[in-house]
Amino acid sequence: MLTVEQVIASHKANIETLFGLTNKAFEGVEKIVELNLTASKAALSEVAGHTQSILSVKDAQELLALQSSLLQPLAEKTAAYSRHLYDIASGASAELTKTMESQAADAQKKFTGLVDSAAKNAPAGSEAAVAILKSSVAAANNALESVQKAVKQATDVAEANFNAVAATATNATKAAAKKR
């Protein structure tokens, strides 16, 4: 059976994990806020420069050429911003996933130890119940591993799709800018 000290130690470890996860989440939010502030400052500066350029235009053809020259850098900056945002989000997600997997593995190990301890102290004739319990624990562990693998595969596919869409959008913008 669990002692009071073991329960307290388990709760303490869970609270420390919760605070660690919360700190990781806040780090990700801080990075996103910093990215948005930097992007906003750069955009404001560029708008001021573009406004000055537009005000100095002498005819419609020059205006069209100016607008065309602004299109490609804007698309590239948008793609770079999206990529940076995705990197921050995926990095934070990876940190949280790693911590959660570690905690899950630790919890599985402790629970398996508890089941083994209970099996050793089980009364005679309860071998079938112990075998069913151990089988259930093994099935749950296998299911958890399968879910973790599926999540990893889905994440990899999503990242590959994001990269493909970003590359296609950037290339299409470059091609459109060259045609003008």
N, C-alpha and C positions, 0 to 999 in steps of 0.2 A: 504494500500500500504506500501511497505518497505521504511523506511527512510534511509538516507545516513549513519547514525550511525549504523543501523542494518546491512547494507551491509558491512561496514568497519569491524564491529565486527565479522561477518561471515567469511570474508576473513582472518582476523587475526587468528581466531580459526582454519581455514583450514591450514594456514601456520604453526601454532604451531603443529598441528597434523602431517603434512608432516615431520617437523624436528624431531618430536618424533619417527615416523616410521623409518626415516633414521638412527637415533641413535640406535634403536633396531636392525636394519639390520646390522649395523657395529659391534654391540656387538656379534652377531652371527658369523660374519666373523672372528672377533678376537678370539673367542673360537675355531673355526675350525683351524685357523693358529696355535694357541697354541697347540692344539691336534696334528697337523701334525709335529710341531717342536719336541714335546716330543716323538712321535712315531719314528721320524727319528733319534733322538739321541739314543734312546733305540735300534733301529735296527742296527745302526752303531756299538754300543758297543757289541751287540750280534754277529754281523758278525766277529768282531775282535776275540771274544772268540771262535767262531766256527772254524775260520781259524786256530787258535792255536791248537784246538783239532784235526782237520783234519791233520795238519802237524805232530802230534805226533802218528798217527795211524801206526800200525806195519804190518797189513795184510788186505786183502779185506773183510774178515768176520767182523773184528773190524770196518771197514769203513761202512759197511752195518748196523751194530748195531748202530753206531753213527748217521747215517742219519735217521734211524728209530726213534731214541729217540728225534730227533729234529723236526720231522714232527708234532707230537701232540701239543707241545707248540706253534708252529708257527700257526697252525689252530686256537687254542684257542685265541691267541693274535689277529689274524685277525678278529675273531668273536667279540672280545671285542672292537677292534678299530671300527668296523662297527657299533656296538651297541652304542658306545659313539658318533660317528658321527651322527647316527640317532637321538639320544637323543637331541643333539645340534640343529639339523635341526627342529625336531618336537617342541622343546621348543620355538625356534625363531618364527616358524610358528604359534604356539598357541598365543604368545604375539601379533603378527601382526593381527591375526584373532580377538582376543579379542578387540584390539583397533579399528579395522575396524567395528566390530559389534556395538561397543559403538557409533562410529561416525554415522553409518547408523541409529541406533535407534534415536539418537539425531536429525539427519536430517529429519527422518520420523516424529518425534514429531513436529519439527518446520514447516514442510510442512503441516501437518495436521492442525496446528494452523492457518497457513496462509489460508488454504482452509476454515476453519470454520469462520475466520474473513471475508473473501471474501463473504461467504454465508450469513453472517449477514447483510452485506452492499449491497447485490445484489438487483437490482431493482425488483419490483413486476413483477410476471409472469415468472421469471427465475428459478423457483423451480425445474423444470425438468432438466435443465442444471446443477444446483447445485447437484442434486441427482446423475446424471451421473458422475460428477466429483468426488463426495465422493465415489461412487461405484468403480470407476477406481482406486482411491487411496487405497481403502481397498483391491482390487484385487492385486495391485502391492505389497502391504505389505505382503499379503498371499504368493505370488510367491517368494518374497525375503526370507521369513521364510522357505519355502519348499526347496529352494536352500541351505540355511544354514544348514538345517537338512540333506540334501543329502550329502553335503560336509563333515559334521561331521561323517556320517555313512561310507562314502568312506575312510576317514582318519582312522577310527577305524578298518575297514577291512584290510587296507594296513598295519597297525601296527601289527595286528594279523598275517597276512601272513609273514611279516618280521621276527617276533619272531619265527614262525614255521620253516621257512627256516633256520634261524640261528641255532636253536636247532638241526635240522636234520643234518646240515653240521657238527656241532661240534660232534654230536654222531657218524656220519659216520666216521669221522677222528679218533675218539677214538677207534672205532671198528677195523678200518684198522690198526692202530698202534698196537693194541693188537694181531692181527693175525701174525704180523711180528715177 
